[in-house]
Amino acid sequence: MTAATGTSGAAASRPRRRLSVEQRREQLIAVALDMFARHAPEEVSIDDIAAAAGASRPLVYHYFPGKQALYEEAIRRAGEQLAALFEEPPQGPLSERLHRVMGRYLDFVDSHGPGFAALLRNASPAASPGTGAVIDQVRQAAERSVLSHLGLAEPSPRMRLAVRTWIGNAEITALAWLADQEQDRRLDRAELQLKLVQEFVVQLLVLQLDEPQLRQHLRGYLTLEQPAGPAGQLLHHLLALMADTELAGEVLRLASGHEI
């Protein structure tokens, strides 16, 4: 049974519109992208795509030599959409900018579940060097975007690694979130969005200990932050921990052996 079972009859009965060559090609890509977003690649056939597009099987083959070529083009378009989600105007508090980015990212994940998982894992029968290159390009675009928000003249290897690690963590977390959804036990979306941003803020706080350039910028980042923002909430909770006298005592005991 294929992905279009149950809907192909209705789709096939639709009157076919006369489209230009470019319009028809774009329509087939859009339909394929939608189907690959909602189903694993191996569950979608050329017949499914043709029926959903109101086209014939030979017409699909006229534009694409096979499902693999159409899948790779659809994945390329999905990659472009995903990379664009990391673009954000460089104004306002850093944590709030990243919070908006993560909001769009999770929206994409939510609406492209199976396709997102297949894209990131690159482990479906339809995977190829071409599909692997797409996700590499998305990661590179995300890295460039995050680094641009930090405004560092020449990010160090340690800083670049930290950004890549955070992006990788966001991917792994998103995949786990999708898996938990299938078992009806996933974390609240808003909570996850905030968690991902605050984890990056923690990375910055730790990283600045060994990064003089970042330390110089950190005060500027914090100056723009608001108490109700992601960074403000995080720092509030960290300070609240120190109200625990036993915990505060242990922190002071550990810190006493180092010069501050």
Salt bridges, closest charged atoms under 4 A:
GLU26 OE1 - ARG77 NH1 2.85
ASP34 OD2 - ARG38 NH2 2.77
GLU43 OE1 - HIS39 ND1 3.93
ASP47 OD1 - ARG57 NH1 2.88
GLU73 OE2 - ARG76 NH2 2.65
GLU73 OE2 - ARG77 NE 3.06
GLU80 OE2 - ARG76 NH1 2.52
GLU88 OE2 - ARG100 NE 2.58
GLU88 OE1 - ARG104 NH2 2.98
ASP107 OD1 - ARG189 NH2 2.80
ASP110 OD1 - ARG186 NH2 3.11
ASP136 OD1 - ARG139 NH1 3.52
GLU143 OE2 - ARG160 NH1 3.35
GLU143 OE1 - ARG164 NE 3.05
GLU171 OE2 - ARG139 NE 2.88
ASP180 OD1 - ARG185 NE 3.25
GLU199 OE2 - LYS195 NZ 2.53
GLU211 OE2 - ARG158 NH1 2.63
GLU250 OE1 - ARG253 NE 2.89
